Amino acid sequence: MVNILLRWLVYSVLIVFVSWIVPGIEVENFVSAMLVCIVIALINTFIKPFLQLITLPVTILTLGLFSLVINALMLMLAGWIAPGFEVEGFLSALLGSILLSLFALGIRRI
Protein backbone atom coordinates (compact mmCIF):
# COMPACT_ATOMS: atom_id res chain seq x y z
CA MET A 1 0.00 0.00 0.00
CA VAL A 2 2.83 2.37 0.87
CA ASN A 3 4.47 1.49 -2.45
CA ILE A 4 1.38 2.55 -4.40
CA LEU A 5 1.08 5.85 -2.52
CA LEU A 6 4.77 6.57 -3.09
CA ARG A 7 4.41 5.94 -6.83
CA TRP A 8 1.33 8.14 -6.93
CA LEU A 9 3.15 11.02 -5.25
CA VAL A 10 6.26 10.67 -7.41
CA TYR A 11 4.18 10.50 -10.59
CA SER A 12 2.32 13.64 -9.47
CA VAL A 13 5.63 15.42 -9.05
CA LEU A 14 6.61 14.25 -12.53
CA ILE A 15 3.43 15.70 -13.99
CA VAL A 16 4.19 19.05 -12.38
CA PHE A 17 7.79 18.83 -13.63
CA VAL A 18 6.67 18.04 -17.19
CA SER A 19 4.25 20.98 -17.06
CA TRP A 20 7.22 23.25 -16.26
CA ILE A 21 9.27 21.87 -19.15
CA VAL A 22 6.67 21.54 -21.92
CA PRO A 23 4.95 24.71 -23.10
CA GLY A 24 1.25 24.07 -23.54
CA ILE A 25 0.82 21.76 -20.54
CA GLU A 26 -0.40 23.50 -17.42
CA VAL A 27 -1.21 22.22 -13.93
CA GLU A 28 -2.88 24.56 -11.44
CA ASN A 29 -1.53 22.93 -8.27
CA PHE A 30 -0.27 19.69 -6.80
CA VAL A 31 -3.75 18.46 -5.94
CA SER A 32 -4.70 18.80 -9.60
CA ALA A 33 -1.60 16.78 -10.51
CA MET A 34 -2.68 14.06 -8.09
CA LEU A 35 -6.13 14.01 -9.66
CA VAL A 36 -4.55 13.79 -13.13
CA CYS A 37 -2.67 10.69 -11.97
CA ILE A 38 -5.94 9.01 -11.09
CA VAL A 39 -7.53 10.05 -14.39
CA ILE A 40 -4.53 8.81 -16.40
CA ALA A 41 -4.58 5.50 -14.52
CA LEU A 42 -8.28 5.02 -15.27
CA ILE A 43 -7.80 5.96 -18.93
CA ASN A 44 -4.85 3.58 -19.26
CA THR A 45 -6.86 0.80 -17.62
CA PHE A 46 -10.15 1.08 -19.49
CA ILE A 47 -9.77 3.06 -22.73
CA LYS A 48 -6.18 2.60 -23.91
CA PRO A 49 -6.26 -1.22 -24.37
CA PHE A 50 -9.38 -0.92 -26.54
CA LEU A 51 -7.76 1.81 -28.64
CA GLN A 52 -4.56 -0.21 -29.03
CA LEU A 53 -6.56 -3.19 -30.23
CA ILE A 54 -8.44 -1.12 -32.80
CA THR A 55 -5.29 0.57 -34.11
CA LEU A 56 -3.13 -2.57 -34.10
CA PRO A 57 -2.74 -2.73 -37.92
CA VAL A 58 -1.59 0.91 -38.09
CA THR A 59 0.77 0.35 -35.15
CA ILE A 60 2.30 -2.65 -36.90
CA LEU A 61 2.69 -0.73 -40.17
CA THR A 62 4.45 2.14 -38.40
CA LEU A 63 6.65 -0.26 -36.41
CA GLY A 64 5.12 0.85 -33.12
CA LEU A 65 5.43 4.60 -33.61
CA PHE A 66 1.66 5.04 -33.70
CA SER A 67 1.62 4.10 -30.00
CA LEU A 68 3.19 7.53 -29.36
CA VAL A 69 0.13 9.09 -31.01
CA ILE A 70 -2.17 7.01 -28.82
CA ASN A 71 -0.28 8.11 -25.69
CA ALA A 72 -0.56 11.75 -26.75
CA LEU A 73 -4.30 11.38 -27.36
CA MET A 74 -4.74 9.79 -23.93
CA LEU A 75 -2.90 12.73 -22.33
CA MET A 76 -5.15 15.15 -24.22
CA LEU A 77 -8.19 13.21 -22.97
CA ALA A 78 -6.88 13.49 -19.41
CA GLY A 79 -6.53 17.23 -19.95
CA TRP A 80 -10.12 17.38 -21.11
CA ILE A 81 -11.45 15.37 -18.14
CA ALA A 82 -9.34 16.51 -15.17
CA PRO A 83 -9.99 19.96 -13.74
CA GLY A 84 -6.90 22.06 -13.24
CA PHE A 85 -4.94 20.31 -16.01
CA GLU A 86 -4.75 21.66 -19.55
CA VAL A 87 -3.04 20.37 -22.66
CA GLU A 88 -3.00 22.90 -25.48
CA GLY A 89 -2.47 21.03 -28.71
CA PHE A 90 -1.21 17.75 -30.06
CA LEU A 91 2.49 18.64 -30.15
CA SER A 92 2.48 19.55 -26.47
CA ALA A 93 0.66 16.31 -25.68
CA LEU A 94 3.13 14.29 -27.76
CA LEU A 95 6.19 15.80 -26.09
CA GLY A 96 4.58 15.57 -22.65
CA SER A 97 3.60 11.93 -23.10
CA ILE A 98 7.11 11.02 -24.29
CA LEU A 99 8.67 12.72 -21.27
CA LEU A 100 6.19 11.16 -18.85
CA SER A 101 6.87 7.73 -20.33
CA LEU A 102 10.63 8.16 -20.02
CA PHE A 103 10.41 9.46 -16.45
CA ALA A 104 7.92 6.75 -15.49
CA LEU A 105 10.51 4.10 -16.33
CA GLY A 106 12.34 5.12 -13.17
CA ILE A 107 9.19 4.97 -11.06
CA ARG A 108 8.60 1.32 -11.93
CA ARG A 109 11.77 0.46 -10.01
CA ILE A 110 10.29 1.82 -6.76
N, CA and C atoms as an extended XYZ file, in Angstrom:
330
Properties=species:S:1:pos:R:3:atomname:S:1:resname:S:1:resid:I:1 pbc="F F F"
N         0.817       -1.198        0.000 N   MET     1
C         0.000        0.000        0.000 CA  MET     1
C         0.861        1.262        0.000 C   MET     1
N         1.927        1.228        0.801 N   VAL     2
C         2.828        2.370        0.867 CA  VAL     2
C         3.517        2.560       -0.480 C   VAL     2
N         3.824        1.452       -1.145 N   ASN     3
C         4.470        1.493       -2.447 CA  ASN     3
C         3.596        2.200       -3.483 C   ASN     3
N         2.308        1.929       -3.461 N   ILE     4
C         1.379        2.551       -4.404 CA  ILE     4
C         1.263        4.055       -4.126 C   ILE     4
N         1.165        4.424       -2.869 N   LEU     5
C         1.077        5.845       -2.516 CA  LEU     5
C         2.350        6.597       -2.903 C   LEU     5
N         3.496        5.950       -2.717 N   LEU     6
C         4.767        6.572       -3.090 CA  LEU     6
C         4.846        6.783       -4.602 C   LEU     6
N         4.433        5.783       -5.372 N   ARG     7
C         4.406        5.935       -6.832 CA  ARG     7
C         3.459        7.048       -7.256 C   ARG     7
N         2.310        7.116       -6.604 N   TRP     8
C         1.328        8.138       -6.934 CA  TRP     8
C         1.899        9.532       -6.698 C   TRP     8
N         2.560        9.721       -5.567 N   LEU     9
C         3.149       11.019       -5.250 CA  LEU     9
C         4.291       11.377       -6.205 C   LEU     9
N         5.140       10.410       -6.509 N   VAL    10
C         6.262       10.671       -7.414 CA  VAL    10
C         5.744       10.976       -8.822 C   VAL    10
N         4.747       10.235       -9.272 N   TYR    11
C         4.183       10.495      -10.590 CA  TYR    11
C         3.505       11.874      -10.630 C   TYR    11
N         2.909       12.296       -9.543 N   SER    12
C         2.319       13.637       -9.468 CA  SER    12
C         3.393       14.708       -9.582 C   SER    12
N         4.513       14.482       -8.929 N   VAL    13
C         5.632       15.420       -9.045 CA  VAL    13
C         6.136       15.452      -10.483 C   VAL    13
N         6.181       14.304      -11.137 N   LEU    14
C         6.614       14.251      -12.534 CA  LEU    14
C         5.673       15.022      -13.448 C   LEU    14
N         4.391       14.952      -13.180 N   ILE    15
C         3.426       15.697      -13.992 CA  ILE    15
C         3.652       17.198      -13.822 C   ILE    15
N         3.895       17.630      -12.606 N   VAL    16
C         4.193       19.050      -12.375 CA  VAL    16
C         5.500       19.432      -13.073 C   VAL    16
N         6.505       18.572      -12.998 N   PHE    17
C         7.794       18.833      -13.633 CA  PHE    17
C         7.648       18.928      -15.157 C   PHE    17
N         6.893       18.012      -15.742 N   VAL    18
C         6.674       18.037      -17.193 CA  VAL    18
C         5.902       19.294      -17.592 C   VAL    18
N         4.995       19.750      -16.737 N   SER    19
C         4.253       20.975      -17.059 CA  SER    19
C         5.172       22.200      -17.034 C   SER    19
N         6.243       22.153      -16.253 N   TRP    20
C         7.218       23.248      -16.259 CA  TRP    20
C         8.060       23.208      -17.522 C   TRP    20
N         8.373       22.021      -17.999 N   ILE    21
C         9.268       21.867      -19.145 CA  ILE    21
C         8.545       22.115      -20.476 C   ILE    21
N         7.372       21.522      -20.634 N   VAL    22
C         6.673       21.545      -21.919 CA  VAL    22
C         5.725       22.732      -21.977 C   VAL    22
N         5.933       23.624      -22.934 N   PRO    23
C         4.951       24.706      -23.102 CA  PRO    23
C         3.652       24.136      -23.655 C   PRO    23
N         2.552       24.568      -23.099 N   GLY    24
C         1.252       24.072      -23.542 CA  GLY    24
C         0.628       23.067      -22.591 C   GLY    24
N         1.374       22.632      -21.584 N   ILE    25
C         0.816       21.762      -20.545 CA  ILE    25
C         0.856       22.549      -19.249 C   ILE    25
N        -0.305       22.696      -18.633 N   GLU    26
C        -0.402       23.497      -17.415 CA  GLU    26
C        -1.135       22.728      -16.323 C   GLU    26
N        -0.589       22.815      -15.113 N   VAL    27
C        -1.207       22.223      -13.932 CA  VAL    27
C        -1.392       23.336      -12.920 C   VAL    27
N        -2.607       23.477      -12.395 N   GLU    28
C        -2.877       24.556      -11.441 CA  GLU    28
C        -2.117       24.383      -10.138 C   GLU    28
N        -2.195       23.171       -9.558 N   ASN    29
C        -1.532       22.932       -8.274 CA  ASN    29
C        -1.247       21.441       -8.126 C   ASN    29
N        -0.659       21.086       -7.000 N   PHE    30
C        -0.267       19.694       -6.797 CA  PHE    30
C        -1.472       18.771       -6.646 C   PHE    30
N        -2.541       19.266       -6.072 N   VAL    31
C        -3.754       18.456       -5.935 CA  VAL    31
C        -4.315       18.112       -7.313 C   VAL    31
N        -4.268       19.067       -8.229 N   SER    32
C        -4.700       18.797       -9.603 CA  SER    32
C        -3.813       17.736      -10.243 C   SER    32
N        -2.519       17.780       -9.970 N   ALA    33
C        -1.602       16.778      -10.510 CA  ALA    33
C        -1.922       15.391       -9.949 C   ALA    33
N        -2.300       15.339       -8.683 N   MET    34
C        -2.680       14.056       -8.088 CA  MET    34
C        -3.961       13.524       -8.720 C   MET    34
N        -4.898       14.421       -9.003 N   LEU    35
C        -6.130       14.007       -9.664 CA  LEU    35
C        -5.855       13.538      -11.088 C   LEU    35
N        -4.930       14.195      -11.767 N   VAL    36
C        -4.553       13.793      -13.126 CA  VAL    36
C        -3.968       12.385      -13.107 C   VAL    36
N        -3.212       12.046      -12.085 N   CYS    37
C        -2.666       10.688      -11.972 CA  CYS    37
C        -3.777        9.644      -11.926 C   CYS    37
N        -4.815        9.935      -11.177 N   ILE    38
C        -5.943        9.012      -11.089 CA  ILE    38
C        -6.650        8.906      -12.430 C   ILE    38
N        -6.859       10.041      -13.090 N   VAL    39
C        -7.528       10.047      -14.394 CA  VAL    39
C        -6.706        9.284      -15.423 C   VAL    39
N        -5.397        9.511      -15.453 N   ILE    40
C        -4.533        8.807      -16.403 CA  ILE    40
C        -4.537        7.309      -16.124 C   ILE    40
N        -4.532        6.927      -14.866 N   ALA    41
C        -4.576        5.504      -14.519 CA  ALA    41
C        -5.880        4.864      -14.999 C   ALA    41
N        -6.994        5.564      -14.813 N   LEU    42
C        -8.280        5.025      -15.274 CA  LEU    42
C        -8.345        4.950      -16.799 C   LEU    42
N        -7.827        5.970      -17.467 N   ILE    43
C        -7.801        5.963      -18.930 CA  ILE    43
C        -6.925        4.817      -19.432 C   ILE    43
N        -5.748        4.652      -18.831 N   ASN    44
C        -4.848        3.576      -19.259 CA  ASN    44
C        -5.408        2.196      -18.967 C   ASN    44
N        -6.273        2.092      -17.970 N   THR    45
C        -6.858        0.803      -17.623 CA  THR    45
C        -8.031        0.438      -18.523 C   THR    45
N        -8.908        1.411      -18.808 N   PHE    46
C       -10.155        1.085      -19.487 CA  PHE    46
C       -10.199        1.460      -20.975 C   PHE    46
N        -9.625        2.571      -21.358 N   ILE    47
C        -9.771        3.057      -22.735 CA  ILE    47
C        -8.583        2.681      -23.614 C   ILE    47
N        -7.374        2.810      -23.092 N   LYS    48
C        -6.184        2.600      -23.907 CA  LYS    48
C        -6.077        1.188      -24.499 C   LYS    48
N        -6.361        0.107      -23.756 N   PRO    49
C        -6.259       -1.219      -24.373 CA  PRO    49
C        -7.219       -1.396      -25.568 C   PRO    49
N        -8.405       -0.841      -25.447 N   PHE    50
C        -9.381       -0.924      -26.541 CA  PHE    50
C        -8.865       -0.168      -27.765 C   PHE    50
N        -8.312        1.013      -27.546 N   LEU    51
C        -7.761        1.810      -28.645 CA  LEU    51
C        -6.561        1.126      -29.277 C   LEU    51
N        -5.715        0.500      -28.482 N   GLN    52
C        -4.563       -0.210      -29.025 CA  GLN    52
C        -4.996       -1.398      -29.871 C   GLN    52
N        -6.054       -2.061      -29.464 N   LEU    53
C        -6.560       -3.192      -30.234 CA  LEU    53
C        -7.115       -2.733      -31.584 C   LEU    53
N        -7.848       -1.635      -31.562 N   ILE    54
C        -8.439       -1.118      -32.802 CA  ILE    54
C        -7.349       -0.636      -33.774 C   ILE    54
N        -6.324       -0.014      -33.254 N   THR    55
C        -5.286        0.571      -34.106 CA  THR    55
C        -4.085       -0.364      -34.298 C   THR    55
N        -4.236       -1.624      -33.981 N   LEU    56
C        -3.129       -2.567      -34.099 CA  LEU    56
C        -2.541       -2.647      -35.514 C   LEU    56
N        -3.350       -2.684      -36.575 N   PRO    57
C        -2.743       -2.726      -37.919 CA  PRO    57
C        -1.887       -1.496      -38.231 C   PRO    57
N        -2.357       -0.312      -37.841 N   VAL    58
C        -1.588        0.909      -38.085 CA  VAL    58
C        -0.309        0.900      -37.244 C   VAL    58
N        -0.404        0.419      -36.023 N   THR    59
C         0.769        0.351      -35.155 CA  THR    59
C         1.808       -0.606      -35.729 C   THR    59
N         1.369       -1.711      -36.281 N   ILE    60
C         2.304       -2.650      -36.897 CA  ILE    60
C         2.942       -2.038      -38.136 C   ILE    60
N         2.147       -1.365      -38.953 N   LEU    61
C         2.685       -0.733      -40.167 CA  LEU    61
C         3.711        0.360      -39.856 C   LEU    61
N         3.525        1.060      -38.763 N   THR    62
C         4.450        2.137      -38.401 CA  THR    62
C         5.542        1.659      -37.446 C   THR    62
N         5.641        0.348      -37.281 N   LEU    63
C         6.651       -0.263      -36.412 CA  LEU    63
C         6.563        0.237      -34.970 C   LEU    63
N         5.354        0.464      -34.503 N   GLY    64
C         5.117        0.848      -33.117 CA  GLY    64
C         5.089        2.336      -32.856 C   GLY    64
N         5.400        3.159      -33.841 N   LEU    65
C         5.431        4.603      -33.608 CA  LEU    65
C         4.043        5.188      -33.396 C   LEU    65
N         3.019        4.523      -33.896 N   PHE    66
C         1.662        5.037      -33.701 CA  PHE    66
C         1.253        4.977      -32.229 C   PHE    66
N         1.929        4.151      -31.440 N   SER    67
C         1.616        4.097      -30.003 CA  SER    67
C         1.947        5.430      -29.327 C   SER    67
N         2.905        6.192      -29.890 N   LEU    68
C         3.186        7.531      -29.364 CA  LEU    68
C         1.991        8.454      -29.579 C   LEU    68
N         1.331        8.298      -30.716 N   VAL    69
C         0.134        9.093      -31.007 CA  VAL    69
C        -0.983        8.730      -30.033 C   VAL    69
N        -1.135        7.445      -29.761 N   ILE    70
C        -2.168        7.005      -28.818 CA  ILE    70
C        -1.891        7.571      -27.425 C   ILE    70
N        -0.634        7.543      -26.993 N   ASN    71
C        -0.279        8.107      -25.687 CA  ASN    71
C        -0.578        9.599      -25.627 C   ASN    71
N        -0.283       10.313      -26.711 N   ALA    72
C        -0.562       11.754      -26.750 CA  ALA    72
C        -2.064       12.014      -26.678 C   ALA    72
N        -2.836       11.215      -27.399 N   LEU    73
C        -4.299       11.385      -27.361 CA  LEU    73
C        -4.859       11.084      -25.978 C   LEU    73
N        -4.282       10.107      -25.282 N   MET    74
C        -4.735        9.791      -23.928 CA  MET    74
C        -4.396       10.934      -22.965 C   MET    74
N        -3.247       11.577      -23.164 N   LEU    75
C        -2.901       12.726      -22.327 CA  LEU    75
C        -3.831       13.903      -22.613 C   LEU    75
N        -4.191       14.089      -23.883 N   MET    76
C        -5.151       15.147      -24.219 CA  MET    76
C        -6.517       14.855      -23.607 C   MET    76
N        -6.926       13.587      -23.603 N   LEU    77
C        -8.187       13.208      -22.972 CA  LEU    77
C        -8.152       13.475      -21.474 C   LEU    77
N        -7.021       13.189      -20.843 N   ALA    78
C        -6.876       13.491      -19.411 CA  ALA    78
C        -6.977       14.986      -19.167 C   ALA    78
N        -6.421       15.782      -20.072 N   GLY    79
C        -6.532       17.233      -19.951 CA  GLY    79
C        -7.950       17.729      -20.125 C   GLY    79
N        -8.734       17.006      -20.900 N   TRP    80
C       -10.124       17.384      -21.111 CA  TRP    80
C       -10.985       16.994      -19.903 C   TRP    80
N       -10.640       15.885      -19.256 N   ILE    81
C       -11.446       15.369      -18.143 CA  ILE    81
C       -11.083       16.020      -16.814 C   ILE    81
N        -9.792       16.082      -16.510 N   ALA    82
C        -9.343       16.508      -15.174 CA  ALA    82
C        -9.376       18.024      -15.028 C   ALA    82
N       -10.015       18.511      -13.982 N   PRO    83
C        -9.987       19.960      -13.740 CA  PRO    83
C        -8.615       20.384      -13.226 C   PRO    83
N        -8.180       21.551      -13.672 N   GLY    84
C        -6.895       22.064      -13.242 CA  GLY    84
C        -5.720       21.563      -14.068 C   GLY    84
N        -5.997       20.842      -15.144 N   PHE    85
C        -4.944       20.308      -16.011 CA  PHE    85
C        -5.338       20.596      -17.446 C   PHE    85
N        -4.458       21.298      -18.161 N   GLU    86
C        -4.753       21.665      -19.546 CA  GLU    86
C        -3.620       21.243      -20.457 C   GLU    86
N        -3.999       20.712      -21.609 N   VAL    87
C        -3.042       20.372      -22.657 CA  VAL    87
C        -3.487       21.129      -23.895 C   VAL    87
N        -2.632       22.023      -24.373 N   GLU    88
C        -2.995       22.903      -25.480 CA  GLU    88
C        -2.351       22.427      -26.776 C   GLU    88
N        -2.947       21.452      -27.409 N   GLY    89
C        -2.467       21.032      -28.715 CA  GLY    89
C        -1.790       19.679      -28.707 C   GLY    89
N        -1.731       19.104      -29.912 N   PHE    90
C        -1.214       17.750      -30.059 CA  PHE    90
C         0.289       17.688      -29.830 C   PHE    90
N         1.031       18.678      -30.306 N   LEU    91
C         2.486       18.645      -30.148 CA  LEU    91
C         2.896       18.695      -28.678 C   LEU    91
N         2.212       19.504      -27.907 N   SER    92
C         2.482       19.546      -26.466 CA  SER    92
C         2.152       18.204      -25.821 C   SER    92
N         1.046       17.604      -26.230 N   ALA    93
C         0.656       16.314      -25.682 CA  ALA    93
C         1.664       15.232      -26.072 C   ALA    93
N         2.162       15.282      -27.307 N   LEU    94
C         3.128       14.289      -27.762 CA  LEU    94
C         4.425       14.401      -26.970 C   LEU    94
N         4.948       15.610      -26.841 N   LEU    95
C         6.188       15.800      -26.089 CA  LEU    95
C         5.993       15.460      -24.613 C   LEU    95
N         4.862       15.875      -24.054 N   GLY    96
C         4.579       15.573      -22.653 CA  GLY    96
C         4.433       14.081      -22.398 C   GLY    96
N         3.771       13.373      -23.304 N   SER    97
C         3.596       11.929      -23.105 CA  SER    97
C         4.920       11.190      -23.252 C   SER    97
N         5.788       11.649      -24.158 N   ILE    98
C         7.106       11.020      -24.293 CA  ILE    98
C         7.916       11.230      -23.020 C   ILE    98
N         7.915       12.451      -22.508 N   LEU    99
C         8.671       12.724      -21.271 CA  LEU    99
C         8.110       11.953      -20.084 C   LEU    99
N         6.789       11.917      -19.956 N   LEU   100
C         6.186       11.161      -18.852 CA  LEU   100
C         6.529        9.684      -18.953 C   LEU   100
N         6.529        9.135      -20.156 N   SER   101
C         6.875        7.728      -20.327 CA  SER   101
C         8.323        7.457      -19.947 C   SER   101
N         9.209        8.349      -20.359 N   LEU   102
C        10.626        8.165      -20.018 CA  LEU   102
C        10.857        8.286      -18.517 C   LEU   102
N        10.241        9.282      -17.895 N   PHE   103
C        10.415        9.462      -16.452 CA  PHE   103
C         9.748        8.339      -15.665 C   PHE   103
N         8.650        7.814      -16.192 N   ALA   104
C         7.923        6.752      -15.489 CA  ALA   104
C         8.705        5.447      -15.465 C   ALA   104
N         9.667        5.290      -16.365 N   LEU   105
C        10.508        4.095      -16.329 CA  LEU   105
C        11.238        3.984      -14.998 C   LEU   105
N        11.661        5.123      -14.457 N   GLY   106
C        12.344        5.124      -13.168 CA  GLY   106
C        11.413        4.833      -12.008 C   GLY   106
N        10.154        5.203      -12.133 N   ILE   107
C         9.190        4.969      -11.059 CA  ILE   107
C         8.905        3.474      -10.907 C   ILE   107
N         8.933        2.750      -11.977 N   ARG   108
C         8.603        1.324      -11.926 CA  ARG   108
C         9.601        0.547      -11.075 C   ARG   108
N        10.751        1.119      -10.831 N   ARG   109
C        11.772        0.459      -10.014 CA  ARG   109
C        11.499        0.624       -8.514 C   ARG   109
N        10.593        1.556       -8.176 N   ILE   110
C        10.290        1.817       -6.757 CA  ILE   110
C         9.495        0.658       -6.182 C   ILE   110
